[in-house]
Amino acid sequence: MKRLSILVILLAVSVGIIVTVFPQPQITATGKANVEWLASETSDSDNAFSRVYGPTEMVFPRDLGSHDGYQTEWWYYTGNMETASGRPFGFQLTIFRRALKPLTATVAREQSSNWRSNQIYFAHFTISDVEKQSFYPAERFSRGAAGLAGAQSSPYRVWLEDWSATELAPGKVQLVATTEDVALNLMLQETLPPILQGDRGYSAKGPELGNASTYYSIVQQQTQGTITVGEETFEVTGLTWKDHEYSTSSLSPGTIGWDWFSLQLDQGTSLMLYLLRREDGSISPHSSGTFVSADGTVQSIDSQDWQLQVLDTWKSATSKAEYPCQWQLSIPKLDLTLTGKPLINNQELNLSTIYWEGAVDFQGYQAQIPVKAKGYVEMTGYAQRLDQVL
């Protein structure tokens, strides 16, 4: 599904000054988590953003980079790490791009300064210290100009200041991010080629024409490096999941949010599911998923192919939102049954938008053989319904 179609307008650079980007918008802000987002033009016209109407040929490494004709794009990394002694950690590093206006010759001419940009970038970075039951979320904003933020395909790099994903060799990427409290420095090695989600990368999000994204994942990436929490630095290894998605779309009316699952199973397989939740409690038929075998074979999963039962909930003391915190998942066509829960209940991000995204642990059976899985779950629309704010 990924990721948040957040409408970004203005930002503060790291030195603390407010910067103006083209076009000059209006904002109100009374604190870090109180930003008024502004919608941009999305109508179907010669000057509108590009839309996804069906499968398109994806070419790598070209499509690792940015697709500025679309309004929204994200490069999303999550992973489950542990030390040699088994101490677990989770991490998320996501960099978002949001266009302010459709890319036209007029817009290009008006960007007369290297400091002006039609592209806004922002990023979310979290560390989950499971042993200490501590969660560290952080957010940054910048403009896609003057080298402050951007994305390129060859060599692959996406960055926002010193938070970055950088290709060191084909299939090998370094992730780096640092805050006052935590830091991340990891090396990722691909073991499978990119997985095209949906219909050859075409992922429909609703019945409306063009309400879809182009979406691929890179799963089961072998990962090693360091995670720092406070004064302690830990050598860690594990698996990382990457999503890259771009679109010009929104939630259908009455669709209040989504739950997204990415699970990496211990036999080398991977599972992605997203559920689009309606206001009447039902699930949109455009919910879907993908099961990836250890050899990279892909099997699509439709909304009627699984049953997900919420076994328990957790209520945030900050947002007052109530989130699922234990699930039972059954996919009969895969002969797979899993039960799982968060490694930390409080992995809610209270940033410019409020959502839950965190490390989870699942276990169960496939074809009567015990299986275990670690991964990430994202839950949106619980603190405020998204069809009223996007």
C-alpha positions in Angstrom: 0.0 0.0 0.0 2.7 2.2 1.1 2.9 5.0 2.1 1.3 8.1 3.5 -0.2 10.4 0.9 0.5 13.4 3.1 0.1 16.8 1.6 3.3 18.7 2.3 3.6 22.5 1.9 6.4 24.2 3.8 9.3 23.1 5.9 12.0 24.2 8.3 15.6 23.4 7.4 18.0 22.0 9.9 19.5 25.4 10.8 16.1 26.4 12.0 15.0 29.0 9.4 11.8 28.8 7.5 12.3 28.4 3.7 10.0 29.4 0.9 9.4 26.9 -2.0 7.6 27.3 -5.3 4.7 28.0 -5.2 4.5 30.0 -2.0 1.8 28.4 0.2 0.1 29.3 3.4 0.6 27.4 6.6 -0.3 27.6 10.2 2.0 25.9 12.7 2.0 25.9 16.5 4.4 23.1 17.2 6.2 20.2 15.7 3.1 18.0 15.2 0.6 20.7 14.2 1.1 21.5 10.5 -1.7 22.4 8.2 -1.3 20.3 5.0 -2.4 21.8 1.6 -3.8 19.7 -1.3 -2.4 20.2 -4.8 -3.9 20.1 -8.2 -4.8 16.5 -9.3 -7.4 17.1 -12.0 -7.2 15.2 -15.3 -5.9 17.8 -17.8 -2.8 18.5 -19.9 -1.2 20.2 -16.8 -2.2 17.5 -14.3 0.0 15.1 -12.5 0.6 11.7 -14.1 -1.6 8.9 -13.0 -1.3 5.1 -12.9 -3.9 3.6 -15.2 -2.5 0.1 -15.6 0.7 -2.0 -15.7 3.7 -0.2 -17.2 7.1 -1.8 -18.0 9.4 -1.3 -15.1 13.1 -1.2 -15.9 15.9 -1.3 -13.3 18.0 0.5 -12.3 16.0 3.3 -13.9 12.9 2.9 -11.8 14.9 2.9 -8.5 15.0 6.7 -8.8 12.3 9.4 -8.7 9.2 9.8 -10.9 8.6 13.5 -10.5 5.6 13.6 -12.8 3.6 11.8 -10.1 2.4 13.7 -7.1 3.6 11.3 -4.3 6.4 8.8 -3.9 8.2 7.0 -1.2 11.3 4.8 -0.6 10.6 2.8 2.5 12.9 0.5 4.5 12.0 -1.6 7.6 14.0 -4.3 9.3 14.2 -6.6 12.2 17.8 -6.9 13.6 19.4 -8.6 16.6 22.8 -8.8 18.2 24.9 -12.0 18.4 23.3 -12.6 21.9 19.8 -12.3 20.5 18.9 -8.7 21.7 16.2 -7.5 19.2 15.8 -4.2 17.5 13.5 -2.8 14.8 14.0 0.1 12.4 12.1 2.2 9.9 13.7 4.7 7.5 11.3 6.2 4.9 11.9 9.1 2.6 8.9 10.7 1.0 8.7 13.0 -2.1 5.7 15.3 -2.6 5.3 17.5 -5.7 3.7 20.9 -5.2 2.5 21.4 -8.8 2.4 19.2 -11.9 5.7 19.2 -13.8 5.4 21.5 -16.8 7.6 23.7 -18.8 6.2 26.7 -17.0 7.1 25.3 -13.6 10.6 24.4 -14.8 11.2 28.0 -16.0 9.9 29.5 -12.8 12.5 27.6 -10.8 15.1 30.2 -11.6 17.2 29.6 -8.4 19.0 26.5 -7.3 17.2 27.0 -3.9 13.7 26.9 -5.5 12.0 23.5 -5.9 8.7 22.0 -6.9 9.6 18.9 -4.8 9.3 18.6 -1.0 11.0 15.8 0.8 10.4 14.5 4.3 11.5 11.5 6.2 10.6 9.3 9.1 13.2 7.4 11.1 12.5 5.1 14.1 14.4 2.7 16.3 12.5 0.1 18.4 14.7 -1.1 21.4 12.7 -4.2 22.3 14.6 -5.1 25.4 14.1 -1.7 26.9 10.6 -1.4 25.4 11.6 2.0 24.1 10.6 3.6 20.8 12.5 6.5 19.1 10.6 8.3 16.3 12.0 11.3 14.4 11.0 13.4 11.4 12.7 15.8 9.0 11.7 18.1 6.1 13.6 19.6 3.3 13.3 20.8 -0.3 14.5 18.9 -3.4 17.1 21.5 -4.2 20.6 22.7 -3.5 21.6 19.1 -2.7 19.5 19.0 0.5 17.3 16.1 -0.6 16.6 14.1 -3.7 16.6 10.7 -5.4 18.5 9.3 -8.3 18.6 6.0 -10.1 22.2 5.4 -11.2 24.0 5.1 -9.0 20.9 4.7 -6.8 20.7 7.2 -4.0 17.8 8.7 -2.0 18.6 11.2 0.7 17.4 13.9 3.0 20.4 15.7 4.4 22.4 13.0 6.2 19.7 10.4 6.2 20.2 8.3 3.2 20.1 5.0 1.2 23.1 4.8 -1.0 24.1 2.2 -3.5 27.7 1.0 -3.0 27.6 -1.8 -5.6 24.8 -3.4 -7.7 22.4 -4.9 -5.1 24.3 -3.5 -2.1 22.9 -0.4 -0.3 24.0 1.4 2.8 21.4 3.0 5.1 22.5 5.8 7.4 20.4 8.0 9.8 21.3 9.7 13.1 19.4 11.7 15.7 20.4 12.9 19.2 19.2 9.6 20.7 19.8 6.9 18.1 21.7 6.1 15.0 21.6 3.5 12.2 24.4 2.3 9.9 23.5 -0.8 7.9 24.6 -2.6 4.8 21.9 -4.3 2.8 22.5 -7.1 0.2 19.8 -8.1 -2.2 19.0 -11.8 -2.4 16.1 -11.6 -4.8 15.2 -9.3 -7.7 12.5 -6.6 -7.2 9.0 -8.1 -6.6 6.3 -6.4 -8.7 3.2 -6.0 -6.5 -0.3 -6.3 -7.9 -0.6 -6.8 -11.6 3.0 -6.4 -12.9 3.5 -3.5 -10.5 0.0 -2.0 -10.9 -1.6 -1.7 -7.5 -5.2 -0.5 -7.5 -6.4 1.3 -4.4 -10.1 1.9 -5.4 -12.6 1.7 -8.2 -11.9 5.2 -9.5 -9.9 5.6 -12.7 -6.3 6.3 -11.9 -6.7 5.6 -8.2 -3.7 3.3 -8.2 0.1 3.2 -7.7 3.1 1.6 -9.3 4.6 -0.6 -6.5 7.5 -2.9 -6.1 9.3 -4.5 -3.1 12.8 -5.8 -2.5 12.5 -8.5 0.3 14.8 -10.8 2.3 17.7 -8.4 2.1 20.6 -9.7 4.2 21.6 -6.9 6.6 24.5 -6.2 8.9 25.8 -3.1 10.7 25.3 -1.1 13.8 22.4 0.4 15.8 23.2 3.0 18.4 20.9 3.8 21.3 22.2 6.5 23.7 25.8 5.8 24.4 25.7 2.1 23.4 26.4 0.8 19.9 25.4 -2.7 18.9 26.6 -4.9 16.1 23.5 -6.4 14.5 22.3 -8.6 11.7 18.9 -9.4 10.2 16.6 -8.9 7.3 15.4 -5.7 5.6 12.3 -5.0 3.5 12.1 -2.2 0.9 9.0 -0.7 -0.7 9.1 1.9 -3.5 5.8 3.3 -4.6 4.6 6.3 -6.6 1.2 7.6 -7.6 -1.3 10.4 -7.9 -4.3 9.0 -6.0 -6.3 9.2 -2.8 -8.5 7.0 -0.6 -12.0 6.3 -2.0 -14.8 8.0 -0.1 -15.7 6.0 3.1 -12.2 4.4 3.2 -10.9 5.6 6.6 -7.4 4.0 6.6 -5.3 0.9 6.0 -3.4 -1.8 7.8 -0.3 -3.0 6.0 1.7 -6.2 6.9 5.2 -7.1 5.7 6.4 -10.5 7.1 9.6 -12.3 6.3 9.3 -15.9 7.2 12.2 -18.1 8.5 12.1 -20.4 5.5 13.0 -17.6 3.1 9.5 -16.7 2.0 7.8 -13.3 2.4 4.2 -12.1 2.7 2.7 -8.6 2.1 -0.9 -7.8 2.8 -2.8 -4.5 2.9 -6.3 -4.0 4.1 -8.3 -0.9 3.2 -10.7 -0.3 6.0 -14.2 1.2 5.4 -16.2 3.3 7.8 -18.8 0.5 8.2 -16.1 -1.9 9.4 -15.8 -3.8 6.2 -12.7 -4.3 4.1 -12.5 -2.9 0.5 -12.3 -5.5 -2.2 -9.3 -3.6 -3.5 -7.3 -4.9 -0.5 -4.7 -7.4 -1.7 -1.3 -9.0 -1.1 1.6 -11.1 -2.4 3.3 -14.3 -1.2 6.9 -14.6 -2.4 8.6 -18.1 -2.4 12.2 -18.5 -1.4 13.1 -18.7 -5.1 11.3 -15.4 -5.9 8.1 -17.0 -7.4 5.2 -14.6 -6.8 1.7 -15.6 -5.9 -1.1 -12.9 -5.7 -3.5 -12.9 -2.8 -7.0 -11.3 -3.2 -9.1 -9.8 -0.5 -11.3 -12.9 -0.3 -8.2 -15.2 0.1 -7.5 -14.5 3.8 -9.2 -13.9 7.2 -7.7 -11.6 9.8 -9.0 -11.6 13.3 -8.0 -9.0 15.9 -7.5 -10.7 19.2 -6.5 -7.7 21.4 -6.1 -3.9 21.2 -3.9 -1.2 22.7 -4.9 2.4 23.4 -2.4 5.3 23.0 -2.1 7.6 25.9 -1.1 10.3 23.6 -3.5 10.3 20.7 -6.2 8.2 22.5 -6.4 6.0 19.3 -7.0 2.3 19.9 -5.0 0.0 17.7 -5.0 -3.8 17.2 -2.1 -5.4 19.1 -2.7 -9.1 18.4 -3.8 -10.8 15.2 -4.7 -14.2 13.9 -4.2 -14.6 10.1 -5.4 -17.5 8.0 -4.7 -17.9 4.3 -6.2 -21.2 3.2 -4.8 -21.1 -0.4 -1.3 -21.1 1.1 -2.2 -23.5 4.0 -0.8 -20.9 6.3 -2.0 -19.8 9.7 -0.1 -17.2 11.8 -0.6 -15.5 15.2 1.3 -12.4 16.0 1.8 -9.3 18.1 4.0 -6.2 18.3 7.4 -6.4 19.9 6.5 -3.1 21.6 2.9 -2.0 21.9 3.7 1.7 21.8 5.2 2.2 18.3 2.9 5.1 17.5 4.5 8.0 15.6 3.1 11.4 16.8 4.7 13.6 14.2 3.2 15.7 11.4 0.8 12.9 11.0 -0.2 10.2 13.6 0.0 6.5 12.7 1.3 3.3 14.2 4.3 1.5 12.5 6.4 -1.0 14.3 8.2 -4.3 14.6 6.1 -7.5 15.0 6.6 -11.2 15.6 4.4 -13.9 14.2 4.4 -17.7 14.4 2.2 -20.6 13.2 2.1 -23.3 10.6 2.3 -23.8 6.9 1.3 -27.2 5.6 1.5 -28.4 9.2 5.2 -27.3 9.4 6.0 -24.8 12.2 7.0 -21.3 10.8 8.1 -18.1 12.4 8.1 -14.6 10.9 9.3 -11.1 11.8 8.3 -8.0 10.1 6.5 -4.7 10.3 2.9 -3.5 10.5 1.6 0.0 9.6 -1.8 1.1 10.8 -3.3 4.4 9.7 -6.7 6.1 10.1 -7.1 5.2 13.8 -6.2 8.6 15.2 -8.1 10.4 12.4 -9.8 9.0 9.3 -7.7 9.6 6.3 -10.4 10.2 3.7 -11.2 13.5 5.5 -7.6 14.8 5.7 -5.9 13.6 2.5 
